[in-house]
Amino acid sequence: MSFVRPTPNNPPKYHPHHRPNVECATAKSKKQRRLALKRQRQQEARLLASGDLAALVPKVPLQKQTVNLPSAEPGNLTQAVEAAEAREELRRAMRKERRAGIRESNYLKSM
């Protein structure tokens, strides 16, 4: 496999989770954080102008909510599928939070 230099006709290929020049609120660069904050303010202004005030309410993460998971009656396949999907969604959210905590603790240990 040989290296192909990126050109306008042959753009570089990036992993879908590693996009260059993407600003986020947790970025290390001051410029990226500032641009992310600006983009967030613009989005909030658009939502406010549209009149959808429910969209501005802070969203509680799934793993912090106190909701009962759906259960299935014996023999009801659709309820069983919905219950399994809800459990899977909750499991993913909890795993994501747990992994973030591990990453943070490892970072703090390395300092």
C-alpha positions in Angstrom: 0.0 0.0 0.0 1.5 3.3 -1.0 0.9 6.8 0.2 -1.1 9.0 -2.2 -0.6 12.7 -1.7 -4.0 14.5 -1.4 -4.9 16.7 -4.3 -8.1 18.6 -5.2 -9.2 15.6 -7.3 -8.1 13.1 -4.6 -9.1 14.5 -1.2 -7.7 12.9 1.9 -9.8 10.3 3.6 -10.5 10.7 7.3 -12.0 8.4 9.9 -15.6 9.5 10.4 -15.0 10.3 14.1 -11.8 12.3 13.4 -12.7 15.2 11.3 -10.1 18.0 11.0 -11.1 21.6 11.7 -14.2 20.7 13.7 -14.7 23.0 16.7 -16.3 21.8 19.8 -16.9 23.2 23.3 -14.3 20.8 24.8 -11.6 21.6 22.3 -8.2 22.5 23.7 -7.7 25.4 21.4 -9.0 28.8 22.5 -10.0 29.6 18.9 -11.9 26.4 18.5 -13.8 26.9 21.7 -14.7 30.5 20.7 -16.0 29.4 17.3 -18.0 26.6 18.9 -19.6 29.1 21.4 -20.4 31.4 18.5 -22.0 28.6 16.6 -24.0 27.5 19.7 -25.3 31.1 20.2 -26.3 31.3 16.5 -28.2 28.1 16.8 -30.0 29.2 20.0 -30.9 32.5 18.2 -32.4 30.6 15.3 -34.4 28.4 17.7 -35.7 31.4 19.6 -36.6 33.2 16.3 -38.5 30.1 15.2 -40.7 30.2 18.3 -39.9 26.7 19.5 -39.1 27.5 23.1 -39.2 23.8 24.1 -36.0 23.2 22.1 -34.2 25.7 24.4 -35.0 23.7 27.6 -31.8 21.9 28.8 -31.9 18.2 27.9 -31.4 15.8 30.8 -29.1 12.9 29.8 -30.8 9.6 29.6 -28.7 8.0 32.4 -29.7 10.8 34.8 -33.4 10.5 34.2 -35.6 8.6 36.5 -37.9 6.8 34.2 -39.3 3.3 34.3 -38.0 1.1 31.5 -40.8 -0.5 29.4 -41.5 -4.1 30.0 -43.2 -6.7 27.8 -46.2 -8.9 28.4 -45.5 -12.5 27.7 -46.1 -13.3 24.0 -46.1 -9.6 22.8 -43.2 -9.3 20.4 -43.5 -5.6 19.7 -43.4 -4.7 23.4 -40.4 -7.0 23.8 -38.5 -5.3 21.0 -39.3 -1.8 22.4 -38.1 -2.8 25.8 -34.9 -4.3 24.4 -34.2 -1.1 22.5 -34.8 1.1 25.5 -32.5 -1.1 27.6 -29.8 -0.9 24.9 -30.1 2.9 24.6 -29.7 3.2 28.4 -26.8 0.8 28.4 -25.0 2.8 25.7 -25.6 6.1 27.5 -24.2 4.7 30.8 -21.2 3.2 29.1 -20.4 6.5 27.4 -20.6 8.3 30.7 -18.4 5.7 32.4 -15.8 5.8 29.7 -15.7 9.6 29.9 -15.1 9.4 33.6 -12.3 6.9 33.1 -10.7 9.1 30.5 -10.9 12.1 32.8 -9.4 10.3 35.7 -6.5 8.9 33.5 -5.8 12.4 32.2 -5.7 13.8 35.8 -3.5 11.0 36.9 -1.0 11.8 34.1 -0.7 15.4 35.2 
